């Protein structure tokens, strides 16, 4: 229940500081991101994939920077993993009515991390990794903006 309250509070905060309408105008700023926390008896995972800030250099087109991380631990399997990523993005936004929009986004990230694994034969493996990641994907956005009635209570 605590995680659900945190998720709802995060969604409300993001909605309050989003773009005021689905038609993004030159000079506007876009903030986005998602947090995830999952815990079981065997371990836990915490991630943000990714957190981003972008600037609209033209109507409905923006560029920005995003950062993501993930940390996982499984006690039963003696496994830990830490992943980080950072890089620029470009996105284009197409309005789908007053509050909805379709977003096409492309990202080029540098990734790095390390992991620790103990295999079934008690063979320990520690390692680190790095490389590049290119992603392209569609998103559906809901733009409530600071003009929505629910957000005025927080400002």
QUICORRA-V197162 format. One line per field, one symbol per residue. psi: psi as a letter, one per 30 degrees, with the letter a starting at -180 (. if undefined). A space follows every 10 residues. Layout:
# QUICORRA-V197162
psi: ???
This chain:
# QUICORRA-V197162
psi: eeeeeeeeee eeeeefglkf lfjklkflkk kllkkkkkkl ffalkkljjl klklkjflkg kllaklkllk kkkjeefikk kkkkkklllk lkkkkhaefl lkkkkkkjlk klallkkjle ghjkkkllll alkkkklllk kjjelffkef ffff.
